[in-house]
């Protein structure tokens, strides 16, 4: 029996929690015949300066100013993944976007404000992942993933921009290397975004570095650094200079097994660049079950 005040660590339980967290994060795939449904909710706070614009301050006078936009984004989502034969996995996810936005424009003595709510369904994403390499003494696990973003979601509502409406295809490679009780994850991706009505918000590419720790019975912790580069916006075949951006985020998360097949995951992130969200908080509940048909 453990000493008073001490916790007896169940290594199998800790490994199970770590494995569940890696699957939820896309660094491992489900075994064939198993599936997970994952309801989630994310709150994101953004405070960003937009590109300088000219506004009419009255009397025919124009002023050059930088609008400031403050956004509160609430995003419930539902994800689904199924383990397939040949070390592969099919993935689907769909969010719903609620956005409260305040826009503030200071132009000398004049100050203009607008606020409002927008909401709409997001883009359905469909993906296929395949394990290319199994971990060895030196080599890591290596997973390749291709995802199609359907672009069927709402692009805006009540003149509030929403995160949807543009179709895209992305490719990702994820490497996983274990060093018990740690697991190190590195990934990189590229997303090609397609034009719609002569408008393209820009291709994206980036990388993710993370360390996952089997911290205690049925609990794991993780620390991640995520960076995304977004290319310049194209409008009517013309590139808007200086419209590209870099989003760097530091993420801390914890996961714990609540019961048979049920994992609770909580994460928070802080933006490290001007274009990144100020912060976000997310909670998800992956629920695993068997599929007798596979």
N, C-alpha and C positions, 0 to 999 in steps of 0.2 A: 504494500500500500504506500502511496506517496506520503511524504512528511506533511505535517500541518501547514497549510498555506501554499503548498506546492501543487502543481498540475502534472498529472501523468500524461505524457504525450503519446498519443496513438499514431504511430508513423503511417499506418495504412490510411487512417482517416485524413491525416494531413496531406498525404499524396493524392487522395481522392479529391479533396478540395482544390488543390493546385491544378490537377488535371481538368476539373470542371471549369476553372477560371481560364485556363489556356484555351479550351474549346470555345468558351464564350468570347474570348478575345481574338479568335481566328488563327491561333498558333498551333492548334491541334484539330483533327477532324474526328467526328463521331464514328464509332464502329458501325459496320453495316448492320441494318436492322434496328438501329436506335434513332430517336428523333428528339428534338427540343423545340418547345414553343417559348418565346421570350417576350413578355410584356415589359415595357420600359417607359420611363418618363425622364425628361431632361429639361432643366431650367438654365437658360443662358442669358447673361447680361452683356450688352455691348454699348460702348460709348466711342463713336468714331467720327472724325472730321471727314467730310466729303471733299471732292475736288472743288477748287474755287469756282464760283459762279457770279455772273452779273445780275443784279436785281435793281428794280426801279424803286427809288426811295422817294419819289414824288417830284413834281416840277420838272419832269424830263431828265432828272439827274440819275446817273447809274453809279452803283458802287460794287466793287469787287470784294467778295467776302467768302469765308469758309463756313458753310453750314455745319452744325454739330447735330448728330443724330444719336438719340438714346433709345435702345430697344430692349424690351423684355420678351424673350422667346420661350414659349412653353410648348414642348414637343412630346406628346405621347406617341408611342410606336409599338408595332407588333412584328416580331421576327420569328422565322421558322427555319429550321435546318434538319436535314435528313441524311444519315449515313448510308452510303451506297457501296456496293461491291467495288473491288479494285481500288481500295483506299481513296475513295472519292466522296464528295458531299455536295448536295444541292442546297441553296440558300435563298430565302426570300425575306424581304422586309418592306414595310410600308409605314410612314409616319403621318401624323396630322399636325399642322402648324397653327399655333395661335401666337400672334405678335402684337404687342402694344408698343407704339412708336411715338416719340416726341422729336420734332425737328425744330431747332432753334437757329435763327439767322440774326447775327448782329451786324448792323451796317451803320457805324457811327452812332448818331443819335436815334436811329430807328432800330427797332427790334421786332422781328416777326417770329411767331411760334405757331406750330400746328401739331395736333396729336390725334390719335385714332387707334382703332383696333382692326386687325385683319385676321382672317383665318381661312384655311382651306386644306384639302387633302394634299399630301406630298407625293413624291414620285415612288412608284413601285420599283424595287430593285430585285433583280434575279441574278444569281451567281452560281458558278460551279467551281469547286476546289478539288485539287488532286495532290496527293503526297508523291513527290518525285524521288526523295531520298529518305531513308531511315537513318536515325542517329547511330553513329559508330564511335570508335575511340576518339577520332579527330573530327570527322564530318558531323554536321548538324542534321536534324530533321529539316527538310525543305519542302514547302508547300507552294504551289502555283494556284492563283485564283483569277478568274475572269468574271467581271460583273457588268451587266447591262442595266443602265438607268433608263427607264422607259420614257421619262419626260412627260408623263400623263398628269402630273400634279398641277395645282394652281400656282401661277406665277406671281399674282398680286391680288389684293382684295381691298376695296376702299382706298385705293392709291397707296397701300402699304405693301412693299415688296415681300414676297414669301420665298421660301427655299424650295422651288420646284419649277417645272415647266420646260426643262431643257434635257434632251436625251443625250446620253454619253456612254462610252465603253471604257472600262478601266482594266488594267492588268496589274497584278501584285505578286511579289515573291516574299515569302516569310521564312526565316531561318530560326530554329529553336535549338539551344544547346543547354543541357542540364548539368548542374554541378551541385548535387544534393546538399542542402535543401533548397538550392536556388535554381531558377531557370532563366536563361538570358534569351531575349527575343529581339531580332532586328528585321525590319521589313522595308520595302520600297515599293512605290506604285507610280503609275502614269495613267492619267485620265484624258481621253480625247472627247471634247465636247462639240456637239454638232450645231451648226447655224440654225436659227429659226427666225424667219422674217428678216433676214439680213442682219441678225444680231447674234453675237457669240460672246458669252461672259468670260471666255478664256479657258484654255487647257490647264490642267493641274498636275503637279507631280510633287513627291515628297518622300519622307522617310520617318521611321518610328523606331526608337530604341527603348528597351524596357528590361527591368529586372523583377522577377516574381519570386516570392518567398513563401514556402510552406511554414507558417509562423507558429501554429499551435494546432491542437486537434480540430479538424474540420474547418480550419480558417487559413486564408492566404492573404498576403499583402502584395502590392505592386507599386512600382515607381516607373513612370514613362516620360519620355521627351518626344513630342510630336512636332514635325515641321511640314508645312504645306506651302508650295509656291504656286501662285496663280498668275497666268500670263495676262497681257494687256487685253482689254475689251476691244472687239471689232464691231463697227457699225457701218453698214452699207459698203463693206469692203475696205474701210479705212480703220487703221489702228489708232486708238486713243492713247497717246503717249502718257507715261507715268500713271497708268491705271492698273498696273500690276501690283501685287502685294505679297507679303510673306506673313504667314500665321504660325507663330511658335507657341506651344502650350506645354506646361509641365503638369503632369497628372499624378495624383495619388489615389489609390483605390484599395478596398478591402472586400473580401468575399467570405461567406460562411454558409455551410450546409445547414438548412433548417430542418430537413427531414428527408425521407427517401425520395431521391430524384429532384429535390427542390434546393436551389442555390439562391442566396440573396447577395447581390453585388451593389456596392455603393462607391461612387468615384467623384472626385472634384478636381477641377483644373483651373490654372491661373495663366492668363495670357502673358507672353514674354515679349511680344512685339506690338507696335501701335495698331496694326490691322487685325490682330487676334481678338477674340472675345476677352472682356475683362476677367470673367470667371464663368464657370459652369458647374452644376451639380447634377448628377444623374443617379438613378436607381433602377435596377432591373431584377427580374425574377425568372431566370431560366428554369424550365420544368422539363425533366427528361423522362422519356417513356419508351417502351419497346413497341416495334411495329411487327406483328407476327407475319405479315405478308412478305417480308424480306428475309 
